[in-house]
Amino acid sequence: MAEVLKALRPEGAAAAISGLTRTAKAIYSVLLWQAMERPMLVISDSSKQAEALAETIETFFHLLVPERAGGHVQLLPAFDVIPGQRLSPHKDIAEQRAVALWRMATGRASITVAPIAAALWRNESADFYKQLTLTLRTGDEIAPEDLAAHLNSIGYERREPVDMIGDYSQRGGIFDIFPPESTKPTRIEFYGDSVESLRRFDVESQRSVLKVPDCLILPLTEMPRTPELMRELGDAAVEGGWE
């Protein structure tokens, strides 16, 4: 372990470890993270291997890392489509990637496991993924129409009632939003352009159950659907004869 840590420092050389089982790889990954105290990216050959390794690492992370140390183990999945197929990636994969990239950009991911196909995909800067996220607090100023436009651009869909992650609705000055990483949706009440209150509400009864100080709205897509992008895609569809 000492030799591996020395090799991983900026002045060190490359190090290779072979013959490890998946369990051993998981243990080494957690121990290396504890020793280095900085985020790690673990790359695997395939999506299937990455999923299995991420699950095993997460198990040992909970066993070996004290709760007070915090940290998060996650999977950065590869897209299930390739460029040129004229198909959209599965919604769940797009959401998982968007949240994973946000965690990496903000330093919230301790260990990220990715298949080689995901690691080779061209990504944007950390600031790009940070600006896709919006945190609202009581007293914040934002025009309701601007909030709706932002939600549409980062993958949310307007539905009534809100009962699934990725849904939002607007009734006058009241927004219901169900963002990822939240166990319940949030009801945002506006007074003009000012956020007057934030409350969690129950999906089944649609009644408010808990007042909260803020609401973290994470993206559901890593590439915002801006008007410019929609125009470019429309032009490409016409020129390419998409159906």
N, C-alpha and C positions, 0 to 999 in steps of 0.2 A: 504493500500500500504506500509506503514512504517513497519508493521509486516512482510509482505512478504519480503521486502528488508533485514530486520534483519535476517530472516531465511535463506536467500540465501547467506549470508556472510560465510566465512570459519568456523567461530566459532559457527554459528547458527545451529538450528535444522531444520528438514524437515518441510515444510509448505504445506498445501493442501487448494485449493480453488475449490469449486464446484458450480454447478448451473449457470455457465456462458454460455451465447450464443456465437456463433461464432464471432459476432461483438465485444462482450465484451472481449473475449480471444485476439482478434487482438489488441484492444486498450491497454489492460494490457501488452501485449508483447512489444509494442512500448514504453510505459511508463517505463517498467522495463529496457529496453535497454538504454533509455535515462538516467535513474537513476544510472545504474551500469557501463555504459560506457565500456562494454566488449562484445564480441560476444556471441550470444545466440543460443541454439539448442532447437527447439520446436518439440516435438514428438507427432504424431497423430496416431489414431487407424488404419486407412486405407489410401491407396493411394488417394482415392476420397476425403476423409476429409482433407488430407494434401494439396492437390491441392487447394481446396476451401479456406482453412485457409491461405495459403501462399498468395493467391490473395487478400484476405481481409486485411491481415497485410500490404501488399505492398501499398494498397490504403491509409490506415491510416498513414503509414510511410511517404508518400509524403505530407500528410496533416499536420502532427504534427512535423516533423523534418525539421529544416531549411536546405535549399540547401547547405549552406556553411559547414554544419556538415558532409556532405557526407553520406556514408553508402549504403548498398545494402541488399535487401531481396531476398532470393532465395529458391527454392525447391530442395531438394536432393531426387530424385525419387528412388523407389525400382526397382530392376530388374523385367522384365516381364517374366522371366523364372526361374526355380529353378534347383539346382545342380542335375544331373542325367538325365535330359531331353535330353541331347545331342543336345541342341539348343543354338544358339547365341542370346543375348539380342538385342532388336530393336536398330538400329543405333542411332536414336535420343535420346533414353534413355541413351545409353552408353556415348554419347557426353555430355548430360546434367549432368550426374554424374561426368564425368571427370573434367569439368569446375567448378562444384560446389565444389568438393573436393579440387581443386587448390585454389579457393577463400577462403575456410576454412583454408587451410594450410598457406596461406599468410596473413590472417587477413582481407581480403577484404569483407567478408560476415558479415554483422551486425547481421542479424537474418536468420537462416537456419531452414526451416520446413521440417521434414522428417517423413514418415510413419514408424511404428515400424519395418516393414520388412527391411527397409533401415538402420535404426539405429542399428539393431542387426547384420548386415553384418560386417565381419571382415575387418578392414581397415589397411592401412599401416601408417607409421609415416608421419608427415608433410613434412619432408625433402624429402621423397620419391616422393610425388606429386609435390613438387617444382622443382625437377630435371627433370621432364617430360616436363617442359616448357622451351622454348628457346627464348631469346630476342636478335635480331640482330640489330647492329648499323653500320652506315657507318664507314669503317676502320677496322671492326672486321675481325679476321682471322679464317676461317673455310673451310675445303676442301669441294667442292661441293658434292663429293661422300659421305662424312660424313653427310652432311645436308640431302641428299636423304635417307640415311639409317635411320636417326633419324625420318624423316617424316613418313617413312613406319612403323617404330616401334610404333609410337603413333597414328596410325589409319588413316593417310592420304592415299589417293589413287591417283595414277598418271593418269591424264586425259588431253586431249587436245581438245578444249581449256578449261581453268579454268573458271567455271561459277557458282560453288556451293561451300558452306562451306565444307571443307574437301578435296577439289581438290588441286593437285599441278601438275606442268609440268616443264620439264627441256629441254632447247634448248641450248646446249653448256654451256656458262657461264651465262645464264639467267634462273632464277627460277621464276615462277608464283605460288603464294601460297594464298589460301583463308582460313584463320584461323577463329575460332569462335571469337565473340566479336568485329568483324570488319565489317563495312558497305560495304567496297570494298576490293577486293584482292590486294596483294602487289607484285610488280615486283622487284626482287632482281638481280642486275647485279654484276657479279664478274669480278675481274681482277686477274687471277690466283686463289689464295686462299683468296683473300681480297675482302670484300664487298665494291664495288665502289659506288653504289647508291641504294636508296630505293624509290620506287614511287608507289602510289596507281594508279590503272587503272580501266577503265570502262569495265564492263562485256560485254556489247553489242558491243561496238566499239573495245574493246581490246586495247585501246590507253591510255597511261599514262596521268593522270590528275593532280597529286599533288605529289610533293617531300616531303618525310617524314623523320624524324631523326632516327626512329627505327621501328621494326616490332616485335610484341609479338605473338609468335607461341604457342598457347595453345593445349593441347592434346585432342584427340577425344576418347581416351580410358584410363581407369585408370590402366590397366595392359599392359605394353609395350610388343609388339610382338618381343621379342628378338630371335636370332637363337636358344638359349638354350631352350626357351619355345616351339618353333616350333618343335624342336626335341622331347621334352617330350610329346607333344600332338600327334606327329606322332607315337611314340612308344606305347602310350596308345591306339591309334586307332587300331594299328595292334594287340595288345594283347587282346583288348576288342572286336575285330571284328566289329568296326564301319563301316558303309556303307558310 
